[in-house]
């Protein structure tokens, strides 16, 4: 048998170069002779995680940490396993242990930041990346990740300095150029964005970032067929990581749809969602029973008696305007319209109530911790004033807040709530054909999407019965696009705002938009998305239940 240290080094090198078969063979050779060899356990565990054998890999990696608790790499391996299991909290703890043990290993900070960004923990990612940049200020990858985090936090104007550093780094120039494309795209400057995406592709053709941006920010034409041909070839390129191949499938879906090739488009979206179920959700299936049980608790708790019992607990402020609806129903358009008004600022999609709300209400006991709610109200209000200072009103357009409206109305009984609804089929197909930075649990399976939509309808029906009409306005996307001015006047009046002509032209709003609707909201209000489902009618499958 070769020297043990040599075998360990060879196994590590094979793993680093993604030669998983070689790494597995070398680790197995070591474990046959030394079953408790920490390095061999670590290598074998990481190989199994990357091959999708996550539980087996996790057990090996845990054992590696038990044998060598002071080895930072061992904790990084455990973090990778927790990510594959979809447990962000435990992965964070493992990364923190690794960073304490090896505080100057730059790559570990980047790995941690990528995980935080994937889970939309953007503020935490900024903290981690600030430490990384101190260690290696000239490296482009850390700067690109920082730009990504700042953009997600609506702090896009702080990105440019980081991207300028990244473009100067040859190894990160392609990624930095792609991020610059997104920077311009978020501001509605699509020609500039396209130029940066094309430059990014020229620098590195085997990637997904720029192709995806190019497709999302433009209506593709026959002139883009060579680009789609490139994308189709890359999907079969094993060098391209699986998460990037997922985005490339979405590119084909969008491109084929733009060209009127709807069968090819639908097939591409189906493949994209299969990959997304694996990449984004670790193949975990939507817990329909658990989701319905939570909604049962919400309906049972937030009734008229609850609101009467807790009258006076909330704030009298009218600062927030809540815009809710099923995702992909038009919430971004509503926010874009409202934020054209000089007295309204836009905070975008805030996770606050979804993250914090259930900490103050006990659905089983149907009780509320009023002191904790007072603390949350202050924390939330301070956050709105920090994100959008100096405005009379600030919109919070987190669509899924339709689950939290009982608590939101308790906290802000005078705050306007606007619910936008859209044709169920158009909504659900849009959910299915959209790529997400962090996927909802139901987003990639048609049966689960339909189930989640039915639960949304059930909750909204409850809010119609228990929320006061003067605080709860419902509008239809189809009516908004067909009869723009009267509906916009109605929304403004409902919020206590005077009519402004600028609200009729949301495409001229130059604020930062980072949702998947960033291209659509820069167009004049249009009706081409109405009855979009009909082009996919032959392939609806489970969605046909909504016809």
DRENVONU-216149 format. One record per residue (C-alpha): chain; x, y, z negated. Coordinates in nm, 2 decimals. Layout:
# residues N
NODE, A, X, Y, Z
...
***
This chain:
# residues 547
NODE, A, 0.00, 0.00, 0.00
NODE, A, 0.14, 0.35, 0.08
NODE, A, 0.23, 0.59, -0.19
NODE, A, -0.08, 0.69, -0.39
NODE, A, -0.01, 1.06, -0.37
NODE, A, 0.04, 1.04, 0.00
NODE, A, -0.30, 0.86, 0.03
NODE, A, -0.47, 1.13, -0.17
NODE, A, -0.32, 1.40, 0.04
NODE, A, -0.42, 1.23, 0.36
NODE, A, -0.78, 1.18, 0.23
NODE, A, -0.80, 1.55, 0.14
NODE, A, -0.66, 1.65, 0.48
NODE, A, -0.91, 1.43, 0.66
NODE, A, -1.19, 1.58, 0.46
NODE, A, -1.08, 1.93, 0.53
NODE, A, -1.06, 1.86, 0.90
NODE, A, -1.41, 1.70, 0.90
NODE, A, -1.26, 1.36, 0.99
NODE, A, -1.52, 1.20, 0.77
NODE, A, -1.47, 0.85, 0.89
NODE, A, -1.09, 0.87, 0.82
NODE, A, -1.15, 1.04, 0.48
NODE, A, -1.40, 0.77, 0.38
NODE, A, -1.16, 0.49, 0.48
NODE, A, -0.87, 0.64, 0.29
NODE, A, -1.09, 0.70, -0.02
NODE, A, -1.22, 0.35, -0.01
NODE, A, -0.87, 0.21, 0.01
NODE, A, -0.77, 0.42, -0.30
NODE, A, -1.09, 0.32, -0.50
NODE, A, -1.03, -0.05, -0.43
NODE, A, -0.70, -0.03, -0.61
NODE, A, -0.79, 0.25, -0.86
NODE, A, -1.17, 0.27, -0.92
NODE, A, -1.14, 0.57, -1.15
NODE, A, -0.91, 0.78, -0.93
NODE, A, -1.06, 1.13, -0.95
NODE, A, -0.94, 1.25, -0.61
NODE, A, -1.07, 0.94, -0.43
NODE, A, -1.41, 0.97, -0.61
NODE, A, -1.42, 1.34, -0.51
NODE, A, -1.34, 1.27, -0.14
NODE, A, -1.58, 0.98, -0.12
NODE, A, -1.85, 1.18, -0.29
NODE, A, -1.82, 1.48, -0.06
NODE, A, -1.81, 1.25, 0.25
NODE, A, -2.14, 1.09, 0.13
NODE, A, -2.30, 1.42, 0.07
NODE, A, -2.21, 1.54, 0.42
NODE, A, -2.34, 1.22, 0.57
NODE, A, -2.67, 1.27, 0.39
NODE, A, -2.62, 1.01, 0.13
NODE, A, -2.67, 1.27, -0.14
NODE, A, -2.76, 1.07, -0.45
NODE, A, -2.47, 0.83, -0.41
NODE, A, -2.24, 1.13, -0.34
NODE, A, -2.36, 1.32, -0.64
NODE, A, -2.29, 1.02, -0.88
NODE, A, -1.93, 1.00, -0.75
NODE, A, -1.87, 1.37, -0.78
NODE, A, -2.01, 1.38, -1.13
NODE, A, -1.77, 1.10, -1.23
NODE, A, -1.48, 1.30, -1.07
NODE, A, -1.57, 1.59, -1.30
NODE, A, -1.59, 1.37, -1.61
NODE, A, -1.24, 1.23, -1.54
NODE, A, -1.09, 1.57, -1.45
NODE, A, -1.30, 1.84, -1.61
NODE, A, -1.03, 2.11, -1.56
NODE, A, -1.01, 2.05, -1.18
NODE, A, -1.18, 2.34, -1.00
NODE, A, -1.22, 2.13, -0.68
NODE, A, -1.42, 1.87, -0.87
NODE, A, -1.67, 2.13, -0.97
NODE, A, -1.69, 2.27, -0.61
NODE, A, -1.78, 1.91, -0.50
NODE, A, -2.06, 1.90, -0.76
NODE, A, -2.18, 2.24, -0.64
NODE, A, -2.20, 2.11, -0.28
NODE, A, -2.40, 1.81, -0.40
NODE, A, -2.65, 2.03, -0.59
NODE, A, -2.69, 2.25, -0.28
NODE, A, -2.78, 1.94, -0.08
NODE, A, -3.03, 1.85, -0.35
NODE, A, -3.18, 2.20, -0.33
NODE, A, -3.09, 2.29, -0.69
NODE, A, -2.95, 2.65, -0.67
NODE, A, -2.94, 2.70, -1.04
NODE, A, -2.71, 2.40, -1.11
NODE, A, -2.50, 2.47, -0.80
NODE, A, -2.44, 2.82, -0.94
NODE, A, -2.33, 2.68, -1.27
NODE, A, -2.09, 2.45, -1.10
NODE, A, -1.94, 2.73, -0.89
NODE, A, -1.90, 2.95, -1.20
NODE, A, -1.71, 2.66, -1.37
NODE, A, -1.48, 2.64, -1.07
NODE, A, -1.42, 3.01, -1.06
NODE, A, -1.33, 3.02, -1.43
NODE, A, -1.08, 2.74, -1.37
NODE, A, -0.93, 2.89, -1.05
NODE, A, -1.01, 3.26, -1.05
NODE, A, -0.79, 3.35, -0.76
NODE, A, -0.91, 3.09, -0.50
NODE, A, -1.06, 3.32, -0.24
NODE, A, -1.24, 3.04, -0.05
NODE, A, -1.44, 2.93, -0.35
NODE, A, -1.59, 3.28, -0.39
NODE, A, -1.70, 3.27, -0.02
NODE, A, -1.86, 2.93, -0.06
NODE, A, -2.05, 3.05, -0.37
NODE, A, -2.16, 3.37, -0.19
NODE, A, -2.29, 3.17, 0.11
NODE, A, -2.50, 2.95, -0.12
NODE, A, -2.64, 3.26, -0.29
NODE, A, -2.73, 3.42, 0.04
NODE, A, -2.90, 3.11, 0.16
NODE, A, -3.12, 3.13, -0.15
NODE, A, -3.18, 3.50, -0.10
NODE, A, -2.99, 3.58, -0.42
NODE, A, -2.84, 3.88, -0.25
NODE, A, -2.75, 4.09, -0.55
NODE, A, -2.57, 3.80, -0.71
NODE, A, -2.39, 3.74, -0.38
NODE, A, -2.27, 4.11, -0.38
NODE, A, -2.12, 4.06, -0.73
NODE, A, -1.93, 3.75, -0.62
NODE, A, -1.81, 3.91, -0.29
NODE, A, -1.68, 4.22, -0.47
NODE, A, -1.45, 3.99, -0.66
NODE, A, -1.35, 3.80, -0.34
NODE, A, -1.26, 4.13, -0.16
NODE, A, -1.03, 4.23, -0.44
NODE, A, -0.84, 3.91, -0.39
NODE, A, -0.83, 3.93, -0.01
NODE, A, -0.93, 4.27, 0.11
NODE, A, -0.83, 4.22, 0.48
NODE, A, -1.01, 3.90, 0.54
NODE, A, -1.31, 3.94, 0.78
NODE, A, -1.53, 3.66, 0.67
NODE, A, -1.58, 3.80, 0.32
NODE, A, -1.66, 4.14, 0.47
NODE, A, -1.92, 3.99, 0.71
NODE, A, -2.09, 3.81, 0.42
NODE, A, -2.09, 4.14, 0.22
NODE, A, -2.26, 4.31, 0.52
NODE, A, -2.52, 4.04, 0.53
NODE, A, -2.59, 4.07, 0.16
NODE, A, -2.62, 4.45, 0.18
NODE, A, -2.85, 4.44, 0.48
NODE, A, -3.08, 4.20, 0.29
NODE, A, -3.09, 4.45, 0.01
NODE, A, -3.19, 4.74, 0.24
NODE, A, -2.85, 4.88, 0.19
NODE, A, -2.75, 4.85, 0.56
NODE, A, -2.58, 5.19, 0.58
NODE, A, -2.31, 5.06, 0.35
NODE, A, -2.23, 4.77, 0.60
NODE, A, -2.03, 4.96, 0.86
NODE, A, -1.71, 5.00, 0.66
NODE, A, -1.70, 4.63, 0.59
NODE, A, -1.77, 4.53, 0.95
NODE, A, -1.49, 4.76, 1.07
NODE, A, -1.25, 4.57, 0.86
NODE, A, -1.39, 4.24, 0.98
NODE, A, -1.36, 4.34, 1.35
NODE, A, -0.99, 4.41, 1.30
NODE, A, -0.95, 4.05, 1.18
NODE, A, -0.91, 3.84, 1.49
NODE, A, -1.06, 3.53, 1.32
NODE, A, -1.38, 3.72, 1.22
NODE, A, -1.42, 3.96, 1.52
NODE, A, -1.69, 3.75, 1.69
NODE, A, -1.90, 3.71, 1.37
NODE, A, -1.85, 4.08, 1.29
NODE, A, -1.96, 4.19, 1.64
NODE, A, -2.27, 3.97, 1.60
NODE, A, -2.35, 4.13, 1.26
NODE, A, -2.31, 4.47, 1.42
NODE, A, -2.57, 4.35, 1.67
NODE, A, -2.81, 4.28, 1.38
NODE, A, -2.72, 4.62, 1.23
NODE, A, -2.83, 4.80, 1.54
NODE, A, -3.13, 4.57, 1.59
NODE, A, -3.26, 4.64, 1.24
NODE, A, -3.27, 5.01, 1.34
NODE, A, -3.45, 4.95, 1.66
NODE, A, -3.14, 5.03, 1.88
NODE, A, -3.18, 4.72, 2.10
NODE, A, -2.94, 4.81, 2.39
NODE, A, -2.65, 4.87, 2.15
NODE, A, -2.74, 4.55, 1.97
NODE, A, -2.74, 4.35, 2.29
NODE, A, -2.40, 4.48, 2.38
NODE, A, -2.26, 4.36, 2.05
NODE, A, -2.43, 4.02, 2.08
NODE, A, -2.28, 3.97, 2.43
NODE, A, -1.94, 4.07, 2.30
NODE, A, -1.97, 3.83, 2.02
NODE, A, -2.06, 3.55, 2.26
NODE, A, -1.76, 3.64, 2.49
NODE, A, -1.53, 3.62, 2.19
NODE, A, -1.68, 3.29, 2.06
NODE, A, -1.92, 3.11, 2.29
NODE, A, -1.97, 2.81, 2.06
NODE, A, -2.19, 2.97, 1.79
NODE, A, -2.56, 3.05, 1.72
NODE, A, -2.56, 3.39, 1.54
NODE, A, -2.53, 3.61, 1.86
NODE, A, -2.75, 3.39, 2.08
NODE, A, -3.03, 3.40, 1.82
NODE, A, -3.00, 3.78, 1.79
NODE, A, -3.01, 3.81, 2.16
NODE, A, -3.33, 3.61, 2.19
NODE, A, -3.51, 3.77, 1.90
NODE, A, -3.44, 4.12, 2.01
NODE, A, -3.53, 4.09, 2.37
NODE, A, -3.79, 3.95, 2.60
NODE, A, -3.58, 3.70, 2.81
NODE, A, -3.62, 3.70, 3.19
NODE, A, -3.49, 3.48, 3.47
NODE, A, -3.17, 3.68, 3.45
NODE, A, -3.11, 3.52, 3.11
NODE, A, -3.13, 3.16, 3.25
NODE, A, -2.75, 3.12, 3.25
NODE, A, -2.75, 3.21, 2.88
NODE, A, -3.02, 2.95, 2.81
NODE, A, -2.82, 2.69, 3.00
NODE, A, -2.52, 2.77, 2.77
NODE, A, -2.74, 2.73, 2.47
NODE, A, -2.88, 2.40, 2.59
NODE, A, -2.53, 2.27, 2.64
NODE, A, -2.42, 2.38, 2.29
NODE, A, -2.70, 2.19, 2.12
NODE, A, -2.52, 1.87, 2.23
NODE, A, -2.18, 1.99, 2.12
NODE, A, -2.09, 1.81, 1.80
NODE, A, -1.83, 2.07, 1.71
NODE, A, -2.12, 2.32, 1.65
NODE, A, -2.25, 2.27, 1.29
NODE, A, -2.60, 2.13, 1.25
NODE, A, -2.74, 2.45, 1.10
NODE, A, -2.63, 2.64, 1.40
NODE, A, -2.77, 2.38, 1.64
NODE, A, -3.10, 2.44, 1.45
NODE, A, -3.10, 2.81, 1.54
NODE, A, -3.01, 2.73, 1.90
NODE, A, -3.32, 2.52, 1.92
NODE, A, -3.52, 2.82, 1.81
NODE, A, -3.34, 3.02, 2.08
NODE, A, -3.46, 2.78, 2.34
NODE, A, -3.81, 2.78, 2.21
NODE, A, -3.83, 3.16, 2.23
NODE, A, -3.65, 3.17, 2.57
NODE, A, -3.87, 2.91, 2.73
NODE, A, -4.18, 3.08, 2.60
NODE, A, -4.07, 3.42, 2.74
NODE, A, -4.03, 3.24, 3.08
NODE, A, -4.37, 3.08, 3.06
NODE, A, -4.23, 2.73, 3.02
NODE, A, -4.46, 2.64, 2.73
NODE, A, -4.42, 2.27, 2.71
NODE, A, -4.04, 2.30, 2.70
NODE, A, -4.08, 2.58, 2.44
NODE, A, -4.30, 2.37, 2.22
NODE, A, -4.07, 2.06, 2.24
NODE, A, -3.78, 2.29, 2.14
NODE, A, -3.97, 2.43, 1.84
NODE, A, -4.05, 2.08, 1.73
NODE, A, -3.68, 1.98, 1.74
NODE, A, -3.59, 2.31, 1.56
NODE, A, -3.83, 2.23, 1.28
NODE, A, -3.70, 1.88, 1.24
NODE, A, -3.35, 2.02, 1.19
NODE, A, -3.48, 2.29, 0.97
NODE, A, -3.65, 2.04, 0.74
NODE, A, -3.31, 1.88, 0.70
NODE, A, -3.09, 2.18, 0.69
NODE, A, -3.31, 2.43, 0.49
NODE, A, -3.51, 2.19, 0.27
NODE, A, -3.28, 1.90, 0.23
NODE, A, -3.55, 1.68, 0.38
NODE, A, -3.78, 1.74, 0.08
NODE, A, -4.14, 1.73, 0.15
NODE, A, -4.39, 1.99, 0.05
NODE, A, -4.56, 1.90, -0.29
NODE, A, -4.92, 1.97, -0.19
NODE, A, -5.06, 1.84, -0.51
NODE, A, -4.83, 2.06, -0.72
NODE, A, -4.91, 2.37, -0.50
NODE, A, -5.28, 2.31, -0.53
NODE, A, -5.25, 2.26, -0.91
NODE, A, -5.08, 2.60, -0.95
NODE, A, -5.35, 2.77, -0.74
NODE, A, -5.62, 2.59, -0.96
NODE, A, -5.45, 2.75, -1.26
NODE, A, -5.45, 3.09, -1.10
NODE, A, -5.82, 3.07, -1.01
NODE, A, -5.91, 2.95, -1.36
NODE, A, -5.70, 3.21, -1.54
NODE, A, -5.76, 3.53, -1.35
NODE, A, -6.14, 3.58, -1.37
NODE, A, -6.35, 3.88, -1.46
NODE, A, -6.33, 3.79, -1.82
NODE, A, -5.95, 3.79, -1.81
NODE, A, -5.94, 4.14, -1.65
NODE, A, -6.19, 4.26, -1.91
NODE, A, -5.99, 4.11, -2.20
NODE, A, -5.67, 4.27, -2.07
NODE, A, -5.80, 4.61, -1.97
NODE, A, -5.56, 4.88, -2.08
NODE, A, -5.25, 4.65, -2.08
NODE, A, -5.13, 4.77, -1.74
NODE, A, -4.99, 5.09, -1.60
NODE, A, -5.20, 5.38, -1.47
NODE, A, -4.95, 5.45, -1.19
NODE, A, -5.05, 5.44, -0.83
NODE, A, -4.69, 5.42, -0.71
NODE, A, -4.69, 5.07, -0.55
NODE, A, -4.91, 4.98, -0.25
NODE, A, -4.92, 4.61, -0.22
NODE, A, -4.95, 4.46, 0.13
NODE, A, -5.03, 4.09, 0.13
NODE, A, -5.14, 3.81, 0.36
NODE, A, -5.03, 3.48, 0.49
NODE, A, -4.68, 3.51, 0.63
NODE, A, -4.67, 3.60, 1.00
NODE, A, -5.00, 3.77, 0.97
NODE, A, -4.90, 4.14, 1.03
NODE, A, -4.78, 4.26, 0.69
NODE, A, -4.47, 4.42, 0.85
NODE, A, -4.68, 4.61, 1.10
NODE, A, -4.90, 4.75, 0.81
NODE, A, -4.59, 4.86, 0.62
NODE, A, -4.44, 5.02, 0.93
NODE, A, -4.76, 5.22, 0.98
NODE, A, -4.79, 5.33, 0.62
NODE, A, -4.42, 5.42, 0.59
NODE, A, -4.46, 5.66, 0.88
NODE, A, -4.65, 5.88, 0.63
NODE, A, -4.42, 6.14, 0.47
NODE, A, -4.54, 6.05, 0.12
NODE, A, -4.48, 5.67, 0.16
NODE, A, -4.16, 5.48, 0.13
NODE, A, -4.11, 5.11, 0.23
NODE, A, -3.94, 4.87, -0.01
NODE, A, -3.99, 4.57, 0.22
NODE, A, -4.04, 4.22, 0.08
NODE, A, -3.97, 4.21, -0.29
NODE, A, -3.95, 3.88, -0.47
NODE, A, -4.01, 4.04, -0.81
NODE, A, -4.36, 3.91, -0.90
NODE, A, -4.30, 3.57, -0.75
NODE, A, -3.98, 3.53, -0.95
NODE, A, -4.09, 3.70, -1.27
NODE, A, -4.47, 3.67, -1.29
NODE, A, -4.51, 3.32, -1.43
NODE, A, -4.28, 3.42, -1.72
NODE, A, -4.55, 3.64, -1.87
NODE, A, -4.87, 3.43, -1.80
NODE, A, -4.94, 3.08, -1.92
NODE, A, -5.18, 2.92, -1.67
NODE, A, -5.25, 2.63, -1.90
NODE, A, -5.35, 2.84, -2.20
NODE, A, -5.49, 3.12, -1.97
NODE, A, -5.30, 3.37, -2.18
NODE, A, -5.08, 3.68, -2.12
NODE, A, -4.77, 3.81, -2.30
NODE, A, -4.87, 4.18, -2.29
NODE, A, -4.54, 4.30, -2.43
NODE, A, -4.34, 4.11, -2.17
NODE, A, -4.57, 4.24, -1.90
NODE, A, -4.50, 4.60, -2.02
NODE, A, -4.13, 4.53, -1.98
NODE, A, -4.18, 4.39, -1.63
NODE, A, -4.39, 4.69, -1.53
NODE, A, -4.11, 4.92, -1.63
NODE, A, -3.84, 4.71, -1.47
NODE, A, -4.05, 4.69, -1.14
NODE, A, -4.13, 5.06, -1.14
NODE, A, -3.76, 5.15, -1.20
NODE, A, -3.66, 4.92, -0.91
NODE, A, -3.91, 5.09, -0.67
NODE, A, -3.78, 5.43, -0.76
NODE, A, -3.43, 5.32, -0.71
NODE, A, -3.49, 5.15, -0.37
NODE, A, -3.71, 5.44, -0.24
NODE, A, -3.65, 5.75, -0.45
NODE, A, -3.87, 6.06, -0.43
NODE, A, -4.18, 5.91, -0.27
NODE, A, -4.54, 5.93, -0.41
NODE, A, -4.61, 5.58, -0.29
NODE, A, -4.39, 5.28, -0.22
NODE, A, -4.50, 4.97, -0.03
NODE, A, -4.42, 4.62, -0.14
NODE, A, -4.51, 4.39, 0.15
NODE, A, -4.42, 4.05, 0.01
NODE, A, -4.68, 3.84, 0.20
NODE, A, -4.69, 3.56, -0.06
NODE, A, -4.79, 3.80, -0.34
NODE, A, -5.14, 3.69, -0.25
NODE, A, -5.07, 3.43, -0.52
NODE, A, -4.99, 3.70, -0.77
NODE, A, -5.27, 3.94, -0.72
NODE, A, -5.43, 3.87, -1.06
NODE, A, -5.12, 3.96, -1.24
NODE, A, -5.04, 4.25, -1.01
NODE, A, -5.39, 4.40, -1.06
NODE, A, -5.35, 4.35, -1.44
NODE, A, -5.01, 4.53, -1.43
NODE, A, -5.13, 4.81, -1.19
NODE, A, -5.51, 4.83, -1.20
NODE, A, -5.51, 5.15, -0.99
NODE, A, -5.27, 5.03, -0.72
NODE, A, -5.41, 4.98, -0.37
NODE, A, -5.39, 4.63, -0.24
NODE, A, -5.42, 4.58, 0.14
NODE, A, -5.48, 4.22, 0.26
NODE, A, -5.42, 4.17, 0.64
NODE, A, -5.56, 3.85, 0.79
NODE, A, -5.50, 3.71, 1.14
NODE, A, -5.64, 3.43, 1.35
NODE, A, -5.55, 3.11, 1.16
NODE, A, -5.40, 2.94, 1.47
NODE, A, -5.19, 3.24, 1.57
NODE, A, -5.07, 3.27, 1.21
NODE, A, -4.98, 2.90, 1.16
NODE, A, -4.81, 2.86, 1.50
NODE, A, -4.61, 3.18, 1.43
NODE, A, -4.50, 3.02, 1.10
NODE, A, -4.39, 2.71, 1.29
NODE, A, -4.20, 2.89, 1.56
NODE, A, -4.01, 3.12, 1.33
NODE, A, -3.66, 3.06, 1.18
NODE, A, -3.61, 3.17, 0.82
NODE, A, -3.32, 3.27, 0.60
NODE, A, -3.49, 3.07, 0.32
NODE, A, -3.77, 2.85, 0.43
NODE, A, -4.09, 2.81, 0.24
NODE, A, -4.15, 2.45, 0.14
NODE, A, -4.43, 2.40, 0.39
NODE, A, -4.29, 2.59, 0.69
NODE, A, -4.16, 2.31, 0.91
NODE, A, -4.43, 2.05, 0.91
NODE, A, -4.77, 2.12, 1.08
NODE, A, -4.98, 1.92, 0.83
NODE, A, -4.82, 2.11, 0.54
NODE, A, -4.86, 2.45, 0.71
NODE, A, -5.23, 2.38, 0.76
NODE, A, -5.26, 2.27, 0.40
NODE, A, -5.08, 2.58, 0.27
NODE, A, -5.30, 2.80, 0.49
NODE, A, -5.62, 2.64, 0.34
NODE, A, -5.49, 2.71, 0.00
NODE, A, -5.42, 3.07, 0.09
NODE, A, -5.78, 3.10, 0.22
NODE, A, -5.90, 2.96, -0.11
NODE, A, -5.71, 3.21, -0.32
NODE, A, -5.82, 3.51, -0.11
NODE, A, -6.18, 3.40, -0.14
NODE, A, -6.13, 3.41, -0.52
NODE, A, -5.98, 3.76, -0.51
NODE, A, -6.28, 3.88, -0.31
NODE, A, -6.50, 3.78, -0.60
NODE, A, -6.30, 3.92, -0.89
NODE, A, -6.10, 4.22, -0.77
NODE, A, -6.27, 4.56, -0.75
NODE, A, -6.35, 4.66, -0.39
NODE, A, -6.21, 5.00, -0.45
NODE, A, -5.86, 4.84, -0.50
NODE, A, -5.88, 4.56, -0.25
NODE, A, -5.90, 4.64, 0.12
NODE, A, -5.91, 4.37, 0.39
NODE, A, -5.83, 4.44, 0.75
NODE, A, -5.80, 4.21, 1.06
NODE, A, -5.48, 4.21, 1.27
NODE, A, -5.69, 4.18, 1.58
NODE, A, -5.90, 4.48, 1.50
NODE, A, -5.60, 4.68, 1.40
NODE, A, -5.44, 4.62, 1.74
NODE, A, -5.77, 4.68, 1.93
NODE, A, -5.90, 4.99, 1.74
NODE, A, -5.58, 5.13, 1.60
NODE, A, -5.68, 5.48, 1.49
NODE, A, -6.00, 5.41, 1.29
NODE, A, -5.84, 5.12, 1.11
NODE, A, -5.53, 5.33, 1.03
NODE, A, -5.74, 5.61, 0.90
NODE, A, -5.93, 5.36, 0.69
NODE, A, -5.60, 5.23, 0.54
NODE, A, -5.47, 5.58, 0.47
NODE, A, -5.80, 5.69, 0.31
NODE, A, -5.80, 5.38, 0.09
NODE, A, -5.45, 5.46, -0.04
NODE, A, -5.55, 5.82, -0.11
NODE, A, -5.35, 5.96, 0.18
NODE, A, -5.43, 6.23, 0.43
NODE, A, -5.42, 6.12, 0.80
NODE, A, -5.09, 6.19, 0.98
NODE, A, -5.06, 6.15, 1.36
NODE, A, -4.72, 5.98, 1.31
NODE, A, -4.89, 5.68, 1.16
NODE, A, -5.04, 5.60, 1.50
NODE, A, -4.68, 5.54, 1.64
NODE, A, -4.51, 5.29, 1.41
NODE, A, -4.27, 5.20, 1.69
NODE, A, -4.10, 5.54, 1.63
NODE, A, -4.04, 5.47, 1.26
NODE, A, -3.66, 5.45, 1.23
NODE, A, -3.64, 5.28, 0.90
NODE, A, -3.45, 4.95, 0.85
NODE, A, -3.65, 4.64, 0.94
NODE, A, -3.49, 4.30, 0.86
NODE, A, -3.79, 4.06, 0.88
NODE, A, -3.84, 3.82, 1.17
NODE, A, -4.08, 4.08, 1.32
NODE, A, -3.80, 4.34, 1.37
NODE, A, -3.85, 4.34, 1.75
NODE, A, -4.23, 4.34, 1.75
NODE, A, -4.27, 4.64, 1.52
NODE, A, -4.05, 4.85, 1.74
NODE, A, -4.30, 4.81, 2.03
NODE, A, -4.61, 5.02, 2.07
NODE, A, -4.90, 4.85, 1.90
NODE, A, -4.99, 4.57, 2.14
NODE, A, -5.24, 4.28, 2.17
NODE, A, -5.02, 4.02, 2.35
NODE, A, -4.98, 3.82, 2.02
NODE, A, -5.36, 3.78, 1.99
NODE, A, -5.47, 3.43, 2.09
NODE, A, -5.11, 3.34, 2.15
NODE, A, -5.20, 2.99, 2.03
NODE, A, -5.38, 2.91, 2.36
NODE, A, -5.06, 2.87, 2.56
NODE, A, -4.97, 2.58, 2.33
NODE, A, -5.32, 2.43, 2.32
NODE, A, -5.22, 2.09, 2.48
NODE, A, -4.96, 2.02, 2.20
NODE, A, -5.14, 2.16, 1.89
NODE, A, -5.16, 1.83, 1.70
NODE, A, -5.24, 1.90, 1.33
NODE, A, -5.29, 2.27, 1.41
NODE, A, -5.61, 2.17, 1.61
NODE, A, -5.78, 2.14, 1.27
NODE, A, -5.79, 2.52, 1.26
NODE, A, -5.97, 2.57, 1.60
***
